[in-house]
Structures are given as C-alpha cells and as structure tokens.
C-alpha cells in the first residue's frame, strides 16, 4: 500500500510539472556539455571523497533532482532558457537570464526544488524496505538516498538567505509587511553567515557572503515584481511548512547526527 502511494505521488509530481519537464523554444536539451560534465564529475568526486561512494552518488543524484525541479518551475513560468549546473562542495544552481515576473513565481520556483524531491525521497524509503531481502547493498543505497535527499532539502528550506527557504519566507513576508521583508532578508543573510561560522564551514561562509550581495539588490527587484496577494501567501506558507516538515521527518536522524 505504501509503495502504491509512493508511486502515485511520483506520478502526481510528474503531472504537475508536465509543462516544464521538456524545453521549448531555442533551448537545447541534448548534446555534450563539456563544462557541465566536468563540474558534475568534480561534484561527485568531492562528495565521494568526504562521505564515501554511496553517499557521493546519493548527494549528486539528490542535487540533480532538486535543481531540475527549479528548472522545470522556471520553464512553467516561461523561462525557456533555464538550466542548472553542479558546483563541487556547494551543490548546484539553477539559472535563467531574467528574473521571475512576480513574487508568486519566484516562490514557486524556489519551493519546487525541495518539493520535487518529496516523491523520490518517499519512494526510496519504500524500495529500501522492499529490496532488503534481495540485496542489502541496493537497499542500503536507497535508504541513504532517501535520508540524504530529506536532510539536504530540509537544510535548504531553513530561513537563511539565499537558500530556497530564505527566498520563500521573504516572498511570503513581503505580502504582509513589505518594509519588514527587506530587513528580514538582511537578517537571514547574517544568520546564515553566523551559522556557517558556528559550524566552522569556510565554504558555507563564503556562500553566505556571496548571497549577501544579492540581498542588497532585492530592493530594485521589488519595484518590478508584483507581490503575492495575502490569501495566496497563506497558501504558500502552508506549502512551505508542509514541505519542510516532510523533509525533516525523512532526514531526522541525519540532521540530528550532523548537529
């Protein structure tokens, strides 16, 4: 029964993103991208070196699914140029040559990275249990993939700028308190830098500093992006809390171990 639910959730996810799963217009979806292949190989090598091959594969696959969720959401919002890159030790980044037209679209694009991972995360836990009598190695990989996917996406949904959680929280807050949202963005960026220092992570600290630069430029973007209506923001808040809570439940042991 749980397996059927997991497969059904995967199908619902694919149906929801059907307008963004393939590219239209001039974006090429096939061919060899040398830079992308090199970055992907470096990302796997770095992850495998620090955490082992199984965790390395799990991290890379999880990041790829996460970033593809952003890309699919970008395409649904009319960004046919959307693409993503894997970045060693930092994960990945989804790219478009223009900003979303509204804060509602910005929220949708930010949330769909973690949201697209819900179905694969749940399915992987189910497969880990079903395949355990047949192959412990395969079962272990699915269990690791589910845990890593949940933990990474929960971390990404924390209200730190410029993580996806920071973007989601800012867009929701702007619908109710536009002035406070700007101050909140700077505060979330500072909180991210403080957390990076507390964890003694140089990589995360520099990532936080780079994100802080974009926080100061959000004022100009606010002038051209239409904010969400308050009822829409309440629905967005519910979706954000649900997605974060689901990933926390799936990766709780790994989050607790990391802390």
N, C-alpha and C positions, 0 to 999 in steps of 0.2 A: 504493500500500500504506500509506504514511504517512497519507494522507488518510482511508482507511478506519479506521485505528487511532484517529485524532483524533475522528472522528465516533462511533466505538464508545465512546470514553472519555466523550464528552458524554452519550451515551445512558445509560451506567452511572451517571454523576453524577445525571442526572435521575431514574433509577430509585431510587437510594439516598435521594434527598431527596423522593421522591414523597409522603410523609406530611406534608411541610411546605411544599410549593410553593403550596398554596392554603390560605386561612384557614378555620377553622371557628368555631363559636360566634358571638359578637357582633361580631367584628372585621370592619369594612367593608373590602373590597378594591377598591372602585370609588368614583368621585366625585371632586370637585375639592378639593384640599387647598391652599389659598392660601399658607400658611406654607411648606409643603414645596416648592411651585413657586418661590417667591421664593428660598429657600435654594439650591435646585438651580440656578437661573439665576445667582445670585451665585457659586456654586462654579465653574460653567463660565466665567463672565466673569473670575474671578480666575486660573484655570488658563490660559485663552487669553491673558490679558494678559501673564503671566510667561513662558509657554512656547510660545505660538502656537496657532492654532485646532485643528490636528490633534492636538497633544499635549493641548490642553484637552479635546477630545472624548474622547480615549483615557483620560485621568485620570478624568473623570467617569463614563464607562461602566465602567471598572475598579472604581472605588469602589462604584458601584451594585451590580455583581455580587457584590463582596466582602461588602457589608453584607446583601444578600439571602441570602447563604449563612448568615450569622449568624441572620437572621430565620427561615429555613427550619429550622435546627437548633433554635432556640427552640421553634418550633411542634411539631416532632417530640417535644420534651421536655414538651409540654403547655402551652406558653405561648401561648395563642391571642391575647393582646394584643400580641404582638411587632410592632414596626415599626422603621423607620430614618429618619434624617434626614441630608442632606448638609450639611456645615459648611464654608464657604469657608476655604481655606488649611489646613484640618485634616483634610479627608477626609469621614468620616461616622461615625455612631454608631448601633448597634442598641440598641433599648430594650425592656425588659419591666418590668412593675410589680412583679415579685418576682424574687428571686434563684433560680438553679438549686437543685434539691433536693440534689444530690450533686456532689462534685468531678469525678466522671466526666462528668456532664452539662455542667459548667462547661468542662471540657477540650474536649468535643465541640463545644460552641457556639463556643468561641474558635478552634478549628482549622478549622471549616467555612468561615469567611470566606476564608482563603487557599486552602483545599483546593478549594472550588467553582470557583476561578479557574484551576486546572490545565488542565482540558479546554479552556476558551475560549482560554487562552494558547497551547497547542499547536496548536489548530485555526487560530488567527490566523496563526501562522508558516507553516503548510502553505498556507493560502489566499494569503498574500503571495507565495509562490513560484509557485503555480499561476496567479495572476492577473497576474503581471508582464508576460507577452507581450501581454495585452489592455489593461491600464490601469495605468500606473506610479503614478498618483495613488492609486488604490484599493489597489494592492499596498503602497505606502508606508504608507498608514494602517493596514492590518492588521499590518505589521511594527512600526510604532510602538506600536500597541495591545498586541501581544504583549510587546514589550520593557518598556513601562510597567507592564503588569499584573504581569510577573515581578518587576521591580525593587521596585515598591511592596509587593508581598506578601512578598518577602524581607525588606525593611526591617521590615515589620510582625511578622515572625516572629523578629526579634532578641530575645534575652532581656533586654528592658528593660520595666519596669513603667511604665504599664499597657497596653503593647502586647499583642497576642494572644500573641506569643512569650513574654512575661513571665508571662502567665496560664497558658499551657501548662506552662512549666518549673516554676512554683510548684506546680501540682497534681501533677505527676509527683514532685517532690521531697518533697512532703508525705507521699506514700505510703511513703517510706523513712525520712525524717528530719523529723518534724513540727516540732520545735523549730527546726531549721536553715532550714526553709521560711519561717518568719516573718522571720528575719534576712535571708534571701536576698531577700525581697520589698522590704525597705527598701534593700538594696544595689542591686537592679536599678533602683529608682526614682532613687537617687543617680547611678547610671551613666548613666541617660537624661538627667538634668539636666546632667551633665558633658559628655556627647556634644553636647547642644544648645548649650552654651557654646562648645565647641571648634569647632562649625560656625557659631558666631555667629548662631544662629537664635533670635530672640526668641519667635516663635510656638511652636516646639518646647519652649523652656524653660518657658513658662507652661503648656503642656500637661503637661509633666513635673511641675510644681508641683501642678497640679490632681490629677494621678494619685497624687501622694504622699499626699494627704489620704485617698484610698481605701485605700492600703496600711496605714495605721494602724488602719483599721476592719476589716481582714480577720480579726483575732483573734476578734471576735464571730461572724463568718460561719463560721469553722472549727468553732464549737461546735454549729452546727445542720446543717452539710453533712457527709454521710458521705464519708470519703476513699476513693480507689480502692484496690483490692487490689493487691499488688505485681505479680502476673502481668499484671493489666490495665494497670498503669502502664508495664510494659516494652513492651507492645504500643503504648501511647500514645506512648512515647518513639520507637519506630521510625517511627510515622506522622508525628510531628513532624519528625524528621530528614529523612525522605524528602521531605516537602512543602517544607521549607526548601531542601534541596539542588536540587530540581527548579526552584524559582523562581530560585535563584542561577544555575543553568545558563542559564535563559531570559533573564535580565536582566543577565548578567555584564558586558557592555560598558557598559551604562548605570550599573551600580553602580560600575564602575571609573572611568568619567568623572566621576561625582558625587564620588567620593573624591579 
